[in-house]
Amino acid sequence: MKDSIKEPKSKFIKVSCSKCKNNQVIFGKPSSVVDCTVCGKTLAEPTGGKGTIKARILEVLS
């Protein structure tokens, strides 16, 4: 029997802030509010599962 390694269901996401256009990598399932490191605008909010992303998604990282 071959052991298999399970892939994580959560991903990191590269987003662009709609206010200052800063690119930032965030977690797809945040446990707290994620703010832009440059201007402080909220990029993501927790919902108990996948977060509510309030920025432009550029890329889903694997």
N, C-alpha and C positions, 0 to 999 in steps of 0.2 A: 504494500500500500504506500502510495506516494504522499508525503506531507505537502500540503499547499499553504502558501503564505497568503493571508487575506489582504487585499488592498484596502486602504482606508476609504471610507465613504465621503469624508470631508476633504476639501481642497483649499488651497490658497488662491486668492484672486488678485490680479493686478488691476487697480482702478485709477481713474483720473478724477481729481477734484473738479467739480463744476465751477467753483469760484476762482481758484488760483491756478488750475491746470497742473498741479503737482501730481506726479505718479507715485503710487504707494501700494505695497503688497499687504493685503489684509487676509484674515481667516474667514472662510465662508460661513462658519458657524460661530460667530463671536458670542462670548459670555458677558460682555459689557459693551457700552457704547464706544465706537471707534471714531476718533476725530482726526482730521487732517493735521499733520505735524507742522505745516507751514502757516495756515490761516485759522485753524481750529474748527472748520465746518464739519458737521457730523457726516461721516461716510457710511457707517453701518450701525444698525441697532439690533440687539438680540431679540429673538422671538420664541426661544425655547427649542429651536431646531435651526434650520437655515436662517441666517440673518436677513433683515431687510436692508438691501444695498441701496444707498441714496447717492451713488456716484456712477460715473460711466465705466462699465466693465470693459477693460482692454483685452484681458487674456485670463484664462483659467489655467493655472499652473498644476502640473502633475508631480 
